[in-house]
């Protein structure tokens, strides 16, 4: 009987036996996976999603939007009222020499028994006071129109004040302004200026114009969008 020497390494396993054992082990694992119903997920080779370039938390940007239609109508009628007032001023100054004697006669009727120089001075003072009031009205209308288009708060009350001043001049016109044939067109011109200004003020009180004034500034967040102006 032959004895194996101590310390001699085991003989290498044949290649066929190793291959058979690996195949058997793989089959056993496959059966175990089928019996459990789960499998290792396959690795994905898709590219990662591209990050979005638009953020909901974008910084606000001041923009210049077209004013609502009611605001543009109000602006148009204010400009028309100012143009009528400027024409009235020029016409009133042109007829000054013809109007002064009529104003002096009216002052003479109101307070008789004074020298003619007093009535002449009074007619000059009355003329220039009314002329200054008309100039101030036109100037204030221009200033308040610019303020209105700049969305200054409470500006409509000041525009109403200019119309009230015009109303006072219209009420005094038959007594000291619209005298005789030269001054006959003055009162209709002043009334037209006040009426057109009142129409402009009414258009500025429409809901779209009020919202436009209340916003103070037009602000855009995110990408620019094309939106129509409201009424």
NORTAPE-V135899 format. One record per residue. N is the residue number from 1. RES is the residue in one small letter. PSI is psi in whole degrees, 0 to 359 (* if undefined). OMEGA is omega in degrees with one decimal (NA if undefined). D_CENTER is the distance of its C-alpha to the mean C-alpha in Angstrom with 2 decimals. Layout:
# NORTAPE-V135899
[[N/RES/PSI/OMEGA/D_CENTER] [N/RES/PSI/OMEGA/D_CENTER]]
This chain:
# NORTAPE-V135899
[[1/x/130/-175.3/113.83] [2/x/134/179.7/111.28] [3/x/141/178.4/108.98] [4/x/129/-178.5/105.52] [5/x/141/178.3/105.40] [6/x/139/178.9/103.27] [7/x/0/178.8/100.07] [8/x/127/-177.1/99.91] [9/x/154/179.1/96.25] [10/x/152/178.4/95.55] [11/x/140/-178.9/95.75] [12/x/144/-178.8/92.35] [13/x/137/178.5/90.94] [14/x/148/-177.9/91.25] [15/x/326/-179.2/88.00] [16/x/321/178.3/88.43] [17/x/319/178.9/88.54] [18/x/318/179.0/85.32] [19/x/319/179.4/83.44] [20/x/321/179.2/84.66] [21/x/322/178.0/83.59] [22/x/318/178.4/80.03] [23/x/317/179.6/79.72] [24/x/321/178.8/81.00] [25/x/320/178.6/78.50] [26/x/320/178.2/75.58] [27/x/321/179.1/76.78] [28/x/319/178.6/77.04] [29/x/321/178.2/73.46] [30/x/320/177.6/72.23] [31/x/321/179.0/74.05] [32/x/322/178.9/72.61] [33/x/318/179.2/69.04] [34/x/323/179.7/69.72] [35/x/326/179.2/71.25] [36/x/339/178.7/68.30] [37/x/7/179.6/65.64] [38/x/153/178.5/63.41] [39/x/156/178.2/63.04] [40/x/131/179.0/61.36] [41/x/143/179.0/57.93] [42/x/142/179.4/57.91] [43/x/138/179.9/55.83] [44/x/136/179.7/52.51] [45/x/11/179.8/52.07] [46/x/152/178.1/48.42] [47/x/148/178.4/45.78] [48/x/153/-178.4/43.28] [49/x/143/179.1/39.81] [50/x/132/179.2/37.20] [51/x/148/-178.7/34.63] [52/x/143/178.4/31.03] [53/x/356/-178.5/28.63] [54/x/130/179.6/25.53] [55/x/141/177.0/25.02] [56/x/344/-178.0/23.23] [57/x/44/-178.7/22.77] [58/x/153/-180.0/20.81] [59/x/141/178.2/19.09] [60/x/144/-178.8/15.30] [61/x/129/176.0/13.71] [62/x/130/-179.9/10.59] [63/x/166/178.6/9.21] [64/x/104/179.9/7.37] [65/x/157/177.2/6.30] [66/x/134/-179.8/7.16] [67/x/153/177.6/5.55] [68/x/161/-176.6/7.91] [69/x/323/179.7/11.38] [70/x/324/178.3/11.82] [71/x/318/179.8/9.25] [72/x/324/175.2/11.06] [73/x/317/177.9/14.28] [74/x/316/177.6/13.76] [75/x/318/180.0/13.20] [76/x/315/-177.9/16.30] [77/x/328/174.2/18.41] [78/x/319/177.2/17.67] [79/x/320/177.6/18.81] [80/x/319/178.1/21.76] [81/x/318/178.2/22.67] [82/x/320/179.0/22.69] [83/x/318/177.1/24.84] [84/x/319/178.5/27.24] [85/x/320/178.1/27.53] [86/x/319/177.2/28.34] [87/x/321/178.7/30.94] [88/x/320/178.1/32.42] [89/x/313/-179.2/32.80] [90/x/316/-179.6/34.66] [91/x/319/179.9/36.83] [92/x/322/178.7/37.62] [93/x/325/-178.9/38.76] [94/x/322/-176.4/40.87] [95/x/15/-175.7/42.82] [96/x/310/-176.3/43.44] [97/x/325/178.4/47.14] [98/x/335/-175.5/47.77] [99/x/330/-175.5/45.86] [100/x/315/177.7/47.47] [101/x/325/179.2/50.93] [102/x/323/177.1/49.49] [103/x/322/177.4/47.59] [104/x/320/176.9/50.84] [105/x/320/178.1/52.78] [106/x/322/176.3/50.35] [107/x/325/177.9/50.78] [108/x/324/177.8/54.53] [109/x/327/-179.4/54.53] [110/x/327/-178.9/52.67] [111/x/95/-177.1/55.08] [112/x/167/174.5/58.30] [113/x/16/179.9/61.06] [114/x/161/178.9/59.19] [115/x/154/-179.2/59.68] [116/x/329/179.6/57.76] [117/x/327/179.2/56.16] [118/x/317/-180.0/54.45] [119/x/324/177.2/52.91] [120/x/317/177.8/51.87] [121/x/320/179.3/50.16] [122/x/320/179.2/48.51] [123/x/321/176.6/47.19] [124/x/316/-179.0/45.72] [125/x/315/-179.3/44.06] [126/x/317/-178.9/42.65] [127/x/311/-175.6/41.33] [128/x/330/175.4/39.58] [129/x/314/179.1/38.14] [130/x/320/179.2/36.57] [131/x/317/178.6/35.48] [132/x/322/178.1/33.84] [133/x/320/178.4/32.04] [134/x/318/177.4/30.67] [135/x/315/178.8/29.65] [136/x/323/178.7/27.94] [137/x/314/179.4/26.07] [138/x/317/179.8/24.78] [139/x/316/179.5/23.91] [140/x/324/177.0/22.03] [141/x/320/178.0/20.10] [142/x/313/-178.7/18.99] [143/x/315/-177.5/18.11] [144/x/331/175.2/16.22] [145/x/317/176.7/14.26] [146/x/319/178.6/13.20] [147/x/322/178.2/12.41] [148/x/316/179.2/10.43] [149/x/340/175.1/8.18] [150/x/4/175.4/8.12] [151/x/40/175.4/7.28] [152/x/139/-178.3/10.96] [153/x/150/175.5/12.68] [154/x/19/-176.1/15.38] [155/x/337/-179.1/14.74] [156/x/330/176.8/15.63] [157/x/321/178.5/19.10] [158/x/324/175.2/19.69] [159/x/322/175.4/18.80] [160/x/326/178.6/21.27] [161/x/322/177.3/23.76] [162/x/324/177.1/23.78] [163/x/325/176.5/24.59] [164/x/321/176.6/27.32] [165/x/319/176.1/28.74] [166/x/321/178.0/28.86] [167/x/323/177.7/30.60] [168/x/320/178.6/33.19] [169/x/320/178.2/33.87] [170/x/321/179.5/34.29] [171/x/327/179.9/36.71] [172/x/350/-174.7/38.72] [173/x/316/-179.0/38.71] [174/x/337/-177.1/41.91] [175/x/321/-170.9/43.78] [176/x/351/-174.9/42.88] [177/x/300/-176.2/40.60] [178/x/73/-176.6/41.37] [179/x/130/175.9/45.10] [180/x/190/-179.2/47.46] [181/x/323/179.5/46.81] [182/x/321/-175.7/44.78] [183/x/7/-177.3/42.22] [184/x/321/-179.6/42.05] [185/x/352/-173.2/38.73] [186/x/312/-176.3/36.95] [187/x/315/175.6/36.34] [188/x/324/178.6/34.91] [189/x/317/178.2/32.53] [190/x/320/178.0/31.32] [191/x/322/178.1/31.05] [192/x/319/178.1/29.00] [193/x/316/-179.8/26.61] [194/x/319/-178.4/26.19] [195/x/316/179.3/25.94] [196/x/322/176.2/23.24] [197/x/324/177.4/21.24] [198/x/320/175.7/21.86] [199/x/317/178.3/20.60] [200/x/319/179.5/17.32] [201/x/321/179.0/17.09] [202/x/320/177.5/18.00] [203/x/327/179.9/15.31] [204/x/352/179.4/12.68] [205/x/3/176.1/14.53] [206/x/155/-175.0/14.18] [207/x/318/-179.5/13.17] [208/x/320/178.9/10.19] [209/x/323/178.7/8.79] [210/x/319/177.2/10.06] [211/x/321/179.0/8.59] [212/x/318/178.9/4.94] [213/x/324/-177.1/6.46] [214/x/333/-178.8/8.57] [215/x/334/-179.2/6.68] [216/x/310/-179.2/6.45] [217/x/150/173.4/5.80] [218/x/121/-175.6/5.62] [219/x/136/176.8/9.41] [220/x/138/173.1/12.07] [221/x/134/179.1/15.67] [222/x/201/-177.6/18.56] [223/x/154/-177.4/18.80] [224/x/137/179.0/16.03] [225/x/151/179.4/15.64] [226/x/108/179.6/14.86] [227/x/140/179.9/13.06] [228/x/153/178.5/12.45] [229/x/146/178.4/9.59] [230/x/175/-178.5/10.82] [231/x/*/NA/12.19]]
